Amino acid sequence: MYVVRCLSCGFVLYQGAEPKTVEAVIKMWGGYCPKCLSPLEKRPVKIGLKLLAK
Ligand SMILES: [Zn+2]
């Protein structure tokens, strides 16, 4: 199970069995977290997203 969360508020931006690239998840939401409205950035250091694989 792959989960991509917003690092600012923990909102689950993507959850599923298929791994998705951070870029694809960002595009899905139009570049902003729908909950806290933080801009989601692609750069690894300030990515605003966390990818967890369990
Ligand atoms: Zn957020």
mmCIF file of the protein (N, C-alpha, C, O) and its ligand, coordinates in Angstrom:
data_MODEL
# 
_entry.id   MODEL 
# 
loop_
_entity.id 
_entity.type 
_entity.pdbx_number_of_molecules 
1 polymer     1 
2 non-polymer 1 
# 
_entity_poly.entity_id                      1 
_entity_poly.type                           'polypeptide(L)' 
_entity_poly.nstd_linkage                   no 
_entity_poly.nstd_monomer                   no 
_entity_poly.pdbx_seq_one_letter_code       MYVVRCLSCGFVLYQGAEPKTVEAVIKMWGGYCPKCLSPLEKRPVKIGLKLLAK 
_entity_poly.pdbx_seq_one_letter_code_can   MYVVRCLSCGFVLYQGAEPKTVEAVIKMWGGYCPKCLSPLEKRPVKIGLKLLAK 
_entity_poly.pdbx_strand_id                 A 
# 
loop_
_entity_poly_seq.entity_id 
_entity_poly_seq.num 
_entity_poly_seq.mon_id 
_entity_poly_seq.hetero 
1 1  MET n 
1 2  TYR n 
1 3  VAL n 
1 4  VAL n 
1 5  ARG n 
1 6  CYS n 
1 7  LEU n 
1 8  SER n 
1 9  CYS n 
1 10 GLY n 
1 11 PHE n 
1 12 VAL n 
1 13 LEU n 
1 14 TYR n 
1 15 GLN n 
1 16 GLY n 
1 17 ALA n 
1 18 GLU n 
1 19 PRO n 
1 20 LYS n 
1 21 THR n 
1 22 VAL n 
1 23 GLU n 
1 24 ALA n 
1 25 VAL n 
1 26 ILE n 
1 27 LYS n 
1 28 MET n 
1 29 TRP n 
1 30 GLY n 
1 31 GLY n 
1 32 TYR n 
1 33 CYS n 
1 34 PRO n 
1 35 LYS n 
1 36 CYS n 
1 37 LEU n 
1 38 SER n 
1 39 PRO n 
1 40 LEU n 
1 41 GLU n 
1 42 LYS n 
1 43 ARG n 
1 44 PRO n 
1 45 VAL n 
1 46 LYS n 
1 47 ILE n 
1 48 GLY n 
1 49 LEU n 
1 50 LYS n 
1 51 LEU n 
1 52 LEU n 
1 53 ALA n 
1 54 LYS n 
# 
loop_
_struct_asym.id 
_struct_asym.entity_id 
A 1 
B 2 
# 
loop_
_chem_comp.id 
_chem_comp.type 
_chem_comp.mon_nstd_flag 
ALA 'L-peptide linking' y 
ARG 'L-peptide linking' y 
CYS 'L-peptide linking' y 
GLN 'L-peptide linking' y 
GLU 'L-peptide linking' y 
GLY 'peptide linking'   y 
ILE 'L-peptide linking' y 
LEU 'L-peptide linking' y 
LYS 'L-peptide linking' y 
MET 'L-peptide linking' y 
PHE 'L-peptide linking' y 
PRO 'L-peptide linking' y 
SER 'L-peptide linking' y 
THR 'L-peptide linking' y 
TRP 'L-peptide linking' y 
TYR 'L-peptide linking' y 
VAL 'L-peptide linking' y 
ZN  non-polymer         . 
# 
_pdbx_entity_nonpoly.entity_id   2 
_pdbx_entity_nonpoly.name        ? 
_pdbx_entity_nonpoly.comp_id     ZN 
# 
_pdbx_nonpoly_scheme.asym_id         B 
_pdbx_nonpoly_scheme.entity_id       2 
_pdbx_nonpoly_scheme.mon_id          ZN 
_pdbx_nonpoly_scheme.ndb_seq_num     1 
_pdbx_nonpoly_scheme.pdb_seq_num     101 
_pdbx_nonpoly_scheme.auth_seq_num    101 
_pdbx_nonpoly_scheme.pdb_mon_id      ZN 
_pdbx_nonpoly_scheme.auth_mon_id     ZN 
_pdbx_nonpoly_scheme.pdb_strand_id   A 
_pdbx_nonpoly_scheme.pdb_ins_code    . 
# 
loop_
_atom_site.group_PDB 
_atom_site.id 
_atom_site.type_symbol 
_atom_site.label_atom_id 
_atom_site.label_alt_id 
_atom_site.label_comp_id 
_atom_site.label_asym_id 
_atom_site.label_entity_id 
_atom_site.label_seq_id 
_atom_site.pdbx_PDB_ins_code 
_atom_site.Cartn_x 
_atom_site.Cartn_y 
_atom_site.Cartn_z 
_atom_site.occupancy 
_atom_site.B_iso_or_equiv 
_atom_site.pdbx_formal_charge 
_atom_site.auth_seq_id 
_atom_site.auth_comp_id 
_atom_site.auth_asym_id 
_atom_site.auth_atom_id 
_atom_site.pdbx_PDB_model_num 
ATOM   1   N  N  . MET A 1 1  ? 0.848  -1.202 0.000   1.00 0.00 ? 1   MET A N  1 
ATOM   2   C  CA . MET A 1 1  ? 0.000  0.000  0.000   1.00 0.00 ? 1   MET A CA 1 
ATOM   3   C  C  . MET A 1 1  ? 0.879  1.246  0.000   1.00 0.00 ? 1   MET A C  1 
ATOM   4   O  O  . MET A 1 1  ? 1.764  1.398  0.841   1.00 0.00 ? 1   MET A O  1 
ATOM   5   N  N  . TYR A 1 2  ? 0.626  2.111  -0.933  1.00 0.00 ? 2   TYR A N  1 
ATOM   6   C  CA . TYR A 1 2  ? 1.372  3.363  -1.004  1.00 0.00 ? 2   TYR A CA 1 
ATOM   7   C  C  . TYR A 1 2  ? 0.483  4.509  -0.529  1.00 0.00 ? 2   TYR A C  1 
ATOM   8   O  O  . TYR A 1 2  ? -0.682 4.622  -0.910  1.00 0.00 ? 2   TYR A O  1 
ATOM   9   N  N  . VAL A 1 3  ? 1.064  5.340  0.300   1.00 0.00 ? 3   VAL A N  1 
ATOM   10  C  CA . VAL A 1 3  ? 0.325  6.492  0.809   1.00 0.00 ? 3   VAL A CA 1 
ATOM   11  C  C  . VAL A 1 3  ? 1.168  7.741  0.601   1.00 0.00 ? 3   VAL A C  1 
ATOM   12  O  O  . VAL A 1 3  ? 2.342  7.778  0.972   1.00 0.00 ? 3   VAL A O  1 
ATOM   13  N  N  . VAL A 1 4  ? 0.571  8.751  0.014   1.00 0.00 ? 4   VAL A N  1 
ATOM   14  C  CA . VAL A 1 4  ? 1.241  10.046 -0.120  1.00 0.00 ? 4   VAL A CA 1 
ATOM   15  C  C  . VAL A 1 4  ? 0.450  11.045 0.708   1.00 0.00 ? 4   VAL A C  1 
ATOM   16  O  O  . VAL A 1 4  ? -0.732 11.285 0.464   1.00 0.00 ? 4   VAL A O  1 
ATOM   17  N  N  . ARG A 1 5  ? 1.128  11.619 1.691   1.00 0.00 ? 5   ARG A N  1 
ATOM   18  C  CA . ARG A 1 5  ? 0.465  12.560 2.579   1.00 0.00 ? 5   ARG A CA 1 
ATOM   19  C  C  . ARG A 1 5  ? 1.047  13.950 2.435   1.00 0.00 ? 5   ARG A C  1 
ATOM   20  O  O  . ARG A 1 5  ? 2.206  14.124 2.060   1.00 0.00 ? 5   ARG A O  1 
ATOM   21  N  N  . CYS A 1 6  ? 0.226  14.927 2.736   1.00 0.00 ? 6   CYS A N  1 
ATOM   22  C  CA . CYS A 1 6  ? 0.708  16.291 2.868   1.00 0.00 ? 6   CYS A CA 1 
ATOM   23  C  C  . CYS A 1 6  ? 1.494  16.372 4.174   1.00 0.00 ? 6   CYS A C  1 
ATOM   24  O  O  . CYS A 1 6  ? 0.996  15.978 5.229   1.00 0.00 ? 6   CYS A O  1 
ATOM   25  N  N  . LEU A 1 7  ? 2.724  16.885 4.101   1.00 0.00 ? 7   LEU A N  1 
ATOM   26  C  CA . LEU A 1 7  ? 3.541  16.958 5.305   1.00 0.00 ? 7   LEU A CA 1 
ATOM   27  C  C  . LEU A 1 7  ? 3.059  18.047 6.247   1.00 0.00 ? 7   LEU A C  1 
ATOM   28  O  O  . LEU A 1 7  ? 3.353  18.009 7.441   1.00 0.00 ? 7   LEU A O  1 
ATOM   29  N  N  . SER A 1 8  ? 2.335  19.003 5.731   1.00 0.00 ? 8   SER A N  1 
ATOM   30  C  CA . SER A 1 8  ? 1.868  20.106 6.565   1.00 0.00 ? 8   SER A CA 1 
ATOM   31  C  C  . SER A 1 8  ? 0.701  19.698 7.456   1.00 0.00 ? 8   SER A C  1 
ATOM   32  O  O  . SER A 1 8  ? 0.663  20.056 8.633   1.00 0.00 ? 8   SER A O  1 
ATOM   33  N  N  . CYS A 1 9  ? -0.253 18.948 6.901   1.00 0.00 ? 9   CYS A N  1 
ATOM   34  C  CA . CYS A 1 9  ? -1.465 18.649 7.665   1.00 0.00 ? 9   CYS A CA 1 
ATOM   35  C  C  . CYS A 1 9  ? -1.765 17.160 7.739   1.00 0.00 ? 9   CYS A C  1 
ATOM   36  O  O  . CYS A 1 9  ? -2.648 16.753 8.494   1.00 0.00 ? 9   CYS A O  1 
ATOM   37  N  N  . GLY A 1 10 ? -1.054 16.334 6.973   1.00 0.00 ? 10  GLY A N  1 
ATOM   38  C  CA . GLY A 1 10 ? -1.284 14.901 7.051   1.00 0.00 ? 10  GLY A CA 1 
ATOM   39  C  C  . GLY A 1 10 ? -2.403 14.395 6.173   1.00 0.00 ? 10  GLY A C  1 
ATOM   40  O  O  . GLY A 1 10 ? -2.721 13.206 6.199   1.00 0.00 ? 10  GLY A O  1 
ATOM   41  N  N  . PHE A 1 11 ? -3.005 15.273 5.396   1.00 0.00 ? 11  PHE A N  1 
ATOM   42  C  CA . PHE A 1 11 ? -4.072 14.862 4.489   1.00 0.00 ? 11  PHE A CA 1 
ATOM   43  C  C  . PHE A 1 11 ? -3.558 13.807 3.510   1.00 0.00 ? 11  PHE A C  1 
ATOM   44  O  O  . PHE A 1 11 ? -2.472 13.960 2.951   1.00 0.00 ? 11  PHE A O  1 
ATOM   45  N  N  . VAL A 1 12 ? -4.325 12.746 3.300   1.00 0.00 ? 12  VAL A N  1 
ATOM   46  C  CA . VAL A 1 12 ? -3.916 11.687 2.379   1.00 0.00 ? 12  VAL A CA 1 
ATOM   47  C  C  . VAL A 1 12 ? -4.237 12.121 0.958   1.00 0.00 ? 12  VAL A C  1 
ATOM   48  O  O  . VAL A 1 12 ? -5.399 12.179 0.557   1.00 0.00 ? 12  VAL A O  1 
ATOM   49  N  N  . LEU A 1 13 ? -3.184 12.424 0.205   1.00 0.00 ? 13  LEU A N  1 
ATOM   50  C  CA . LEU A 1 13 ? -3.357 12.899 -1.172  1.00 0.00 ? 13  LEU A CA 1 
ATOM   51  C  C  . LEU A 1 13 ? -3.548 11.735 -2.130  1.00 0.00 ? 13  LEU A C  1 
ATOM   52  O  O  . LEU A 1 13 ? -4.245 11.852 -3.137  1.00 0.00 ? 13  LEU A O  1 
ATOM   53  N  N  . TYR A 1 14 ? -2.925 10.617 -1.806  1.00 0.00 ? 14  TYR A N  1 
ATOM   54  C  CA . TYR A 1 14 ? -3.085 9.434  -2.632  1.00 0.00 ? 14  TYR A CA 1 
ATOM   55  C  C  . TYR A 1 14 ? -2.878 8.199  -1.780  1.00 0.00 ? 14  TYR A C  1 
ATOM   56  O  O  . TYR A 1 14 ? -1.989 8.157  -0.929  1.00 0.00 ? 14  TYR A O  1 
ATOM   57  N  N  . GLN A 1 15 ? -3.700 7.204  -2.014  1.00 0.00 ? 15  GLN A N  1 
ATOM   58  C  CA . GLN A 1 15 ? -3.560 5.942  -1.305  1.00 0.00 ? 15  GLN A CA 1 
ATOM   59  C  C  . GLN A 1 15 ? -3.967 4.824  -2.233  1.00 0.00 ? 15  GLN A C  1 
ATOM   60  O  O  . GLN A 1 15 ? -5.052 4.864  -2.815  1.00 0.00 ? 15  GLN A O  1 
ATOM   61  N  N  . GLY A 1 16 ? -3.124 3.834  -2.380  1.00 0.00 ? 16  GLY A N  1 
ATOM   62  C  CA . GLY A 1 16 ? -3.482 2.733  -3.249  1.00 0.00 ? 16  GLY A CA 1 
ATOM   63  C  C  . GLY A 1 16 ? -2.353 1.731  -3.391  1.00 0.00 ? 16  GLY A C  1 
ATOM   64  O  O  . GLY A 1 16 ? -1.258 1.916  -2.859  1.00 0.00 ? 16  GLY A O  1 
ATOM   65  N  N  . ALA A 1 17 ? -2.644 0.665  -4.121  1.00 0.00 ? 17  ALA A N  1 
ATOM   66  C  CA . ALA A 1 17 ? -1.663 -0.395 -4.292  1.00 0.00 ? 17  ALA A CA 1 
ATOM   67  C  C  . ALA A 1 17 ? -0.610 -0.024 -5.325  1.00 0.00 ? 17  ALA A C  1 
ATOM   68  O  O  . ALA A 1 17 ? 0.516  -0.521 -5.280  1.00 0.00 ? 17  ALA A O  1 
ATOM   69  N  N  . GLU A 1 18 ? -0.980 0.857  -6.264  1.00 0.00 ? 18  GLU A N  1 
ATOM   70  C  CA . GLU A 1 18 ? -0.066 1.247  -7.330  1.00 0.00 ? 18  GLU A CA 1 
ATOM   71  C  C  . GLU A 1 18 ? 0.776  2.428  -6.884  1.00 0.00 ? 18  GLU A C  1 
ATOM   72  O  O  . GLU A 1 18 ? 0.244  3.435  -6.417  1.00 0.00 ? 18  GLU A O  1 
ATOM   73  N  N  . PRO A 1 19 ? 2.091  2.307  -7.028  1.00 0.00 ? 19  PRO A N  1 
ATOM   74  C  CA . PRO A 1 19 ? 2.924  3.465  -6.716  1.00 0.00 ? 19  PRO A CA 1 
ATOM   75  C  C  . PRO A 1 19 ? 2.689  4.583  -7.717  1.00 0.00 ? 19  PRO A C  1 
ATOM   76  O  O  . PRO A 1 19 ? 2.600  4.346  -8.922  1.00 0.00 ? 19  PRO A O  1 
ATOM   77  N  N  . LYS A 1 20 ? 2.589  5.789  -7.212  1.00 0.00 ? 20  LYS A N  1 
ATOM   78  C  CA . LYS A 1 20 ? 2.402  6.956  -8.079  1.00 0.00 ? 20  LYS A CA 1 
ATOM   79  C  C  . LYS A 1 20 ? 3.571  7.889  -7.860  1.00 0.00 ? 20  LYS A C  1 
ATOM   80  O  O  . LYS A 1 20 ? 4.085  7.989  -6.746  1.00 0.00 ? 20  LYS A O  1 
ATOM   81  N  N  . THR A 1 21 ? 3.992  8.566  -8.891  1.00 0.00 ? 21  THR A N  1 
ATOM   82  C  CA . THR A 1 21 ? 5.054  9.539  -8.696  1.00 0.00 ? 21  THR A CA 1 
ATOM   83  C  C  . THR A 1 21 ? 4.486  10.760 -7.980  1.00 0.00 ? 21  THR A C  1 
ATOM   84  O  O  . THR A 1 21 ? 3.302  11.079 -8.090  1.00 0.00 ? 21  THR A O  1 
ATOM   85  N  N  . VAL A 1 22 ? 5.356  11.424 -7.251  1.00 0.00 ? 22  VAL A N  1 
ATOM   86  C  CA . VAL A 1 22 ? 4.932  12.634 -6.539  1.00 0.00 ? 22  VAL A CA 1 
ATOM   87  C  C  . VAL A 1 22 ? 4.375  13.652 -7.525  1.00 0.00 ? 22  VAL A C  1 
ATOM   88  O  O  . VAL A 1 22 ? 3.403  14.352 -7.239  1.00 0.00 ? 22  VAL A O  1 
ATOM   89  N  N  . GLU A 1 23 ? 5.007  13.717 -8.686  1.00 0.00 ? 23  GLU A N  1 
ATOM   90  C  CA . GLU A 1 23 ? 4.556  14.673 -9.700  1.00 0.00 ? 23  GLU A CA 1 
ATOM   91  C  C  . GLU A 1 23 ? 3.114  14.379 -10.130 1.00 0.00 ? 23  GLU A C  1 
ATOM   92  O  O  . GLU A 1 23 ? 2.309  15.294 -10.305 1.00 0.00 ? 23  GLU A O  1 
ATOM   93  N  N  . ALA A 1 24 ? 2.801  13.095 -10.297 1.00 0.00 ? 24  ALA A N  1 
ATOM   94  C  CA . ALA A 1 24 ? 1.451  12.720 -10.716 1.00 0.00 ? 24  ALA A CA 1 
ATOM   95  C  C  . ALA A 1 24 ? 0.434  13.076 -9.639  1.00 0.00 ? 24  ALA A C  1 
ATOM   96  O  O  . ALA A 1 24 ? -0.670 13.529 -9.942  1.00 0.00 ? 24  ALA A O  1 
ATOM   97  N  N  . VAL A 1 25 ? 0.809  12.869 -8.392  1.00 0.00 ? 25  VAL A N  1 
ATOM   98  C  CA . VAL A 1 25 ? -0.106 13.176 -7.282  1.00 0.00 ? 25  VAL A CA 1 
ATOM   99  C  C  . VAL A 1 25 ? -0.336 14.682 -7.195  1.00 0.00 ? 25  VAL A C  1 
ATOM   100 O  O  . VAL A 1 25 ? -1.455 15.140 -6.963  1.00 0.00 ? 25  VAL A O  1 
ATOM   101 N  N  . ILE A 1 26 ? 0.739  15.443 -7.383  1.00 0.00 ? 26  ILE A N  1 
ATOM   102 C  CA . ILE A 1 26 ? 0.617  16.902 -7.341  1.00 0.00 ? 26  ILE A CA 1 
ATOM   103 C  C  . ILE A 1 26 ? -0.323 17.385 -8.445  1.00 0.00 ? 26  ILE A C  1 
ATOM   104 O  O  . ILE A 1 26 ? -1.158 18.263 -8.229  1.00 0.00 ? 26  ILE A O  1 
ATOM   105 N  N  . LYS A 1 27 ? -0.169 16.796 -9.625  1.00 0.00 ? 27  LYS A N  1 
ATOM   106 C  CA . LYS A 1 27 ? -1.022 17.196 -10.753 1.00 0.00 ? 27  LYS A CA 1 
ATOM   107 C  C  . LYS A 1 27 ? -2.485 16.871 -10.473 1.00 0.00 ? 27  LYS A C  1 
ATOM   108 O  O  . LYS A 1 27 ? -3.383 17.625 -10.849 1.00 0.00 ? 27  LYS A O  1 
ATOM   109 N  N  . MET A 1 28 ? -2.717 15.733 -9.804  1.00 0.00 ? 28  MET A N  1 
ATOM   110 C  CA . MET A 1 28 ? -4.072 15.301 -9.466  1.00 0.00 ? 28  MET A CA 1 
ATOM   111 C  C  . MET A 1 28 ? -4.808 16.368 -8.667  1.00 0.00 ? 28  MET A C  1 
ATOM   112 O  O  . MET A 1 28 ? -6.015 16.554 -8.822  1.00 0.00 ? 28  MET A O  1 
ATOM   113 N  N  . TRP A 1 29 ? -4.056 17.076 -7.798  1.00 0.00 ? 29  TRP A N  1 
ATOM   114 C  CA . TRP A 1 29 ? -4.667 18.057 -6.911  1.00 0.00 ? 29  TRP A CA 1 
ATOM   115 C  C  . TRP A 1 29 ? -4.446 19.493 -7.390  1.00 0.00 ? 29  TRP A C  1 
ATOM   116 O  O  . TRP A 1 29 ? -4.805 20.447 -6.699  1.00 0.00 ? 29  TRP A O  1 
ATOM   117 N  N  . GLY A 1 30 ? -3.858 19.639 -8.563  1.00 0.00 ? 30  GLY A N  1 
ATOM   118 C  CA . GLY A 1 30 ? -3.689 20.974 -9.101  1.00 0.00 ? 30  GLY A CA 1 
ATOM   119 C  C  . GLY A 1 30 ? -2.594 21.764 -8.412  1.00 0.00 ? 30  GLY A C  1 
ATOM   120 O  O  . GLY A 1 30 ? -2.563 22.990 -8.513  1.00 0.00 ? 30  GLY A O  1 
ATOM   121 N  N  . GLY A 1 31 ? -1.685 21.080 -7.706  1.00 0.00 ? 31  GLY A N  1 
ATOM   122 C  CA . GLY A 1 31 ? -0.527 21.765 -7.130  1.00 0.00 ? 31  GLY A CA 1 
ATOM   123 C  C  . GLY A 1 31 ? -0.703 22.217 -5.698  1.00 0.00 ? 31  GLY A C  1 
ATOM   124 O  O  . GLY A 1 31 ? 0.246  22.714 -5.091  1.00 0.00 ? 31  GLY A O  1 
ATOM   125 N  N  . TYR A 1 32 ? -1.908 22.055 -5.133  1.00 0.00 ? 32  TYR A N  1 
ATOM   126 C  CA . TYR A 1 32 ? -2.144 22.505 -3.763  1.00 0.00 ? 32  TYR A CA 1 
ATOM   127 C  C  . TYR A 1 32 ? -2.824 21.426 -2.950  1.00 0.00 ? 32  TYR A C  1 
ATOM   128 O  O  . TYR A 1 32 ? -3.664 20.678 -3.453  1.00 0.00 ? 32  TYR A O  1 
ATOM   129 N  N  . CYS A 1 33 ? -2.450 21.357 -1.690  1.00 0.00 ? 33  CYS A N  1 
ATOM   130 C  CA . CYS A 1 33 ? -3.165 20.467 -0.778  1.00 0.00 ? 33  CYS A CA 1 
ATOM   131 C  C  . CYS A 1 33 ? -4.589 20.980 -0.620  1.00 0.00 ? 33  CYS A C  1 
ATOM   132 O  O  . CYS A 1 33 ? -4.780 22.154 -0.303  1.00 0.00 ? 33  CYS A O  1 
ATOM   133 N  N  . PRO A 1 34 ? -5.606 20.126 -0.832  1.00 0.00 ? 34  PRO A N  1 
ATOM   134 C  CA . PRO A 1 34 ? -7.001 20.569 -0.763  1.00 0.00 ? 34  PRO A CA 1 
ATOM   135 C  C  . PRO A 1 34 ? -7.447 20.905 0.656   1.00 0.00 ? 34  PRO A C  1 
ATOM   136 O  O  . PRO A 1 34 ? -8.461 21.579 0.842   1.00 0.00 ? 34  PRO A O  1 
ATOM   137 N  N  . LYS A 1 35 ? -6.711 20.450 1.645   1.00 0.00 ? 35  LYS A N  1 
ATOM   138 C  CA . LYS A 1 35 ? -7.130 20.675 3.030   1.00 0.00 ? 35  LYS A CA 1 
ATOM   139 C  C  . LYS A 1 35 ? -6.503 21.938 3.623   1.00 0.00 ? 35  LYS A C  1 
ATOM   140 O  O  . LYS A 1 35 ? -7.202 22.807 4.144   1.00 0.00 ? 35  LYS A O  1 
ATOM   141 N  N  . CYS A 1 36 ? -5.163 22.024 3.533   1.00 0.00 ? 36  CYS A N  1 
ATOM   142 C  CA . CYS A 1 36 ? -4.501 23.170 4.157   1.00 0.00 ? 36  CYS A CA 1 
ATOM   143 C  C  . CYS A 1 36 ? -4.028 24.186 3.122   1.00 0.00 ? 36  CYS A C  1 
ATOM   144 O  O  . CYS A 1 36 ? -3.473 25.226 3.475   1.00 0.00 ? 36  CYS A O  1 
ATOM   145 N  N  . LEU A 1 37 ? -4.251 23.881 1.835   1.00 0.00 ? 37  LEU A N  1 
ATOM   146 C  CA . LEU A 1 37 ? -3.921 24.789 0.737   1.00 0.00 ? 37  LEU A CA 1 
ATOM   147 C  C  . LEU A 1 37 ? -2.446 25.113 0.632   1.00 0.00 ? 37  LEU A C  1 
ATOM   148 O  O  . LEU A 1 37 ? -2.072 26.126 0.041   1.00 0.00 ? 37  LEU A O  1 
ATOM   149 N  N  . SER A 1 38 ? -1.589 24.251 1.208   1.00 0.00 ? 38  SER A N  1 
ATOM   150 C  CA . SER A 1 38 ? -0.165 24.431 1.036   1.00 0.00 ? 38  SER A CA 1 
ATOM   151 C  C  . SER A 1 38 ? 0.227  24.067 -0.390  1.00 0.00 ? 38  SER A C  1 
ATOM   152 O  O  . SER A 1 38 ? -0.249 23.066 -0.926  1.00 0.00 ? 38  SER A O  1 
ATOM   153 N  N  . PRO A 1 39 ? 1.081  24.861 -1.001  1.00 0.00 ? 39  PRO A N  1 
ATOM   154 C  CA . PRO A 1 39 ? 1.567  24.474 -2.324  1.00 0.00 ? 39  PRO A CA 1 
ATOM   155 C  C  . PRO A 1 39 ? 2.403  23.215 -2.224  1.00 0.00 ? 39  PRO A C  1 
ATOM   156 O  O  . PRO A 1 39 ? 3.253  23.092 -1.342  1.00 0.00 ? 39  PRO A O  1 
ATOM   157 N  N  . LEU A 1 40 ? 2.160  22.274 -3.134  1.00 0.00 ? 40  LEU A N  1 
ATOM   158 C  CA . LEU A 1 40 ? 2.909  21.022 -3.161  1.00 0.00 ? 40  LEU A CA 1 
ATOM   159 C  C  . LEU A 1 40 ? 4.027  21.173 -4.178  1.00 0.00 ? 40  LEU A C  1 
ATOM   160 O  O  . LEU A 1 40 ? 3.779  21.417 -5.359  1.00 0.00 ? 40  LEU A O  1 
ATOM   161 N  N  . GLU A 1 41 ? 5.256  21.025 -3.711  1.00 0.00 ? 41  GLU A N  1 
ATOM   162 C  CA . GLU A 1 41 ? 6.401  21.255 -4.588  1.00 0.00 ? 41  GLU A CA 1 
ATOM   163 C  C  . GLU A 1 41 ? 7.049  19.944 -4.990  1.00 0.00 ? 41  GLU A C  1 
ATOM   164 O  O  . GLU A 1 41 ? 7.013  18.946 -4.270  1.00 0.00 ? 41  GLU A O  1 
ATOM   165 N  N  . LYS A 1 42 ? 7.642  19.996 -6.173  1.00 0.00 ? 42  LYS A N  1 
ATOM   166 C  CA . LYS A 1 42 ? 8.245  18.790 -6.730  1.00 0.00 ? 42  LYS A CA 1 
ATOM   167 C  C  . LYS A 1 42 ? 9.651  18.553 -6.204  1.00 0.00 ? 42  LYS A C  1 
ATOM   168 O  O  . LYS A 1 42 ? 10.123 17.417 -6.166  1.00 0.00 ? 42  LYS A O  1 
ATOM   169 N  N  . ARG A 1 43 ? 10.322 19.635 -5.796  1.00 0.00 ? 43  ARG A N  1 
ATOM   170 C  CA . ARG A 1 43 ? 11.700 19.476 -5.353  1.00 0.00 ? 43  ARG A CA 1 
ATOM   171 C  C  . ARG A 1 43 ? 11.780 18.587 -4.117  1.00 0.00 ? 43  ARG A C  1 
ATOM   172 O  O  . ARG A 1 43 ? 11.013 18.772 -3.172  1.00 0.00 ? 43  ARG A O  1 
ATOM   173 N  N  . PRO A 1 44 ? 12.689 17.639 -4.112  1.00 0.00 ? 44  PRO A N  1 
ATOM   174 C  CA . PRO A 1 44 ? 12.762 16.632 -3.046  1.00 0.00 ? 44  PRO A CA 1 
ATOM   175 C  C  . PRO A 1 44 ? 12.888 17.244 -1.657  1.00 0.00 ? 44  PRO A C  1 
ATOM   176 O  O  . PRO A 1 44 ? 12.290 16.739 -0.706  1.00 0.00 ? 44  PRO A O  1 
ATOM   177 N  N  . VAL A 1 45 ? 13.647 18.311 -1.525  1.00 0.00 ? 45  VAL A N  1 
ATOM   178 C  CA . VAL A 1 45 ? 13.902 18.856 -0.191  1.00 0.00 ? 45  VAL A CA 1 
ATOM   179 C  C  . VAL A 1 45 ? 12.655 19.515 0.395   1.00 0.00 ? 45  VAL A C  1 
ATOM   180 O  O  . VAL A 1 45 ? 12.372 19.386 1.586   1.00 0.00 ? 45  VAL A O  1 
ATOM   181 N  N  . LYS A 1 46 ? 11.916 20.221 -0.461  1.00 0.00 ? 46  LYS A N  1 
ATOM   182 C  CA . LYS A 1 46 ? 10.726 20.925 0.026   1.00 0.00 ? 46  LYS A CA 1 
ATOM   183 C  C  . LYS A 1 46 ? 9.473  20.309 -0.570  1.00 0.00 ? 46  LYS A C  1 
ATOM   184 O  O  . LYS A 1 46 ? 8.566  21.011 -1.017  1.00 0.00 ? 46  LYS A O  1 
ATOM   185 N  N  . ILE A 1 47 ? 9.442  19.014 -0.568  1.00 0.00 ? 47  ILE A N  1 
ATOM   186 C  CA . ILE A 1 47 ? 8.448  18.331 -1.374  1.00 0.00 ? 47  ILE A CA 1 
ATOM   187 C  C  . ILE A 1 47 ? 7.033  18.472 -0.798  1.00 0.00 ? 47  ILE A C  1 
ATOM   188 O  O  . ILE A 1 47 ? 6.061  18.513 -1.553  1.00 0.00 ? 47  ILE A O  1 
ATOM   189 N  N  . GLY A 1 48 ? 6.912  18.546 0.514   1.00 0.00 ? 48  GLY A N  1 
ATOM   190 C  CA . GLY A 1 48 ? 5.579  18.669 1.089   1.00 0.00 ? 48  GLY A CA 1 
ATOM   191 C  C  . GLY A 1 48 ? 4.799  17.365 1.037   1.00 0.00 ? 48  GLY A C  1 
ATOM   192 O  O  . GLY A 1 48 ? 3.617  17.322 1.378   1.00 0.00 ? 48  GLY A O  1 
ATOM   193 N  N  . LEU A 1 49 ? 5.455  16.327 0.619   1.00 0.00 ? 49  LEU A N  1 
ATOM   194 C  CA . LEU A 1 49 ? 4.789  15.037 0.506   1.00 0.00 ? 49  LEU A CA 1 
ATOM   195 C  C  . LEU A 1 49 ? 5.690  13.962 1.084   1.00 0.00 ? 49  LEU A C  1 
ATOM   196 O  O  . LEU A 1 49 ? 6.914  14.089 1.082   1.00 0.00 ? 49  LEU A O  1 
ATOM   197 N  N  . LYS A 1 50 ? 5.090  12.943 1.561   1.00 0.00 ? 50  LYS A N  1 
ATOM   198 C  CA . LYS A 1 50 ? 5.855  11.841 2.098   1.00 0.00 ? 50  LYS A CA 1 
ATOM   199 C  C  . LYS A 1 50 ? 5.325  10.547 1.477   1.00 0.00 ? 50  LYS A C  1 
ATOM   200 O  O  . LYS A 1 50 ? 4.123  10.285 1.474   1.00 0.00 ? 50  LYS A O  1 
ATOM   201 N  N  . LEU A 1 51 ? 6.228  9.772  0.968   1.00 0.00 ? 51  LEU A N  1 
ATOM   202 C  CA . LEU A 1 51 ? 5.828  8.521  0.327   1.00 0.00 ? 51  LEU A CA 1 
ATOM   203 C  C  . LEU A 1 51 ? 6.157  7.364  1.259   1.00 0.00 ? 51  LEU A C  1 
ATOM   204 O  O  . LEU A 1 51 ? 7.310  7.160  1.638   1.00 0.00 ? 51  LEU A O  1 
ATOM   205 N  N  . LEU A 1 52 ? 5.143  6.627  1.613   1.00 0.00 ? 52  LEU A N  1 
ATOM   206 C  CA . LEU A 1 52 ? 5.340  5.497  2.517   1.00 0.00 ? 52  LEU A CA 1 
ATOM   207 C  C  . LEU A 1 52 ? 4.970  4.207  1.807   1.00 0.00 ? 52  LEU A C  1 
ATOM   208 O  O  . LEU A 1 52 ? 3.930  4.120  1.153   1.00 0.00 ? 52  LEU A O  1 
ATOM   209 N  N  . ALA A 1 53 ? 5.808  3.232  1.937   1.00 0.00 ? 53  ALA A N  1 
ATOM   210 C  CA . ALA A 1 53 ? 5.515  1.917  1.376   1.00 0.00 ? 53  ALA A CA 1 
ATOM   211 C  C  . ALA A 1 53 ? 5.457  0.919  2.511   1.00 0.00 ? 53  ALA A C  1 
ATOM   212 O  O  . ALA A 1 53 ? 6.401  0.783  3.289   1.00 0.00 ? 53  ALA A O  1 
ATOM   213 N  N  . LYS A 1 54 ? 4.324  0.215  2.596   1.00 0.00 ? 54  LYS A N  1 
ATOM   214 C  CA . LYS A 1 54 ? 4.194  -0.771 3.664   1.00 0.00 ? 54  LYS A CA 1 
ATOM   215 C  C  . LYS A 1 54 ? 3.975  -2.147 3.056   1.00 0.00 ? 54  LYS A C  1 
ATOM   216 O  O  . LYS A 1 54 ? 3.839  -3.130 3.785   1.00 0.00 ? 54  LYS A O  1 
HETATM 217 ZN ZN . ZN  B 2 .  ? -2.047 19.854 3.688   1.00 0.00 2 101 ZN  A ZN 1 
# 
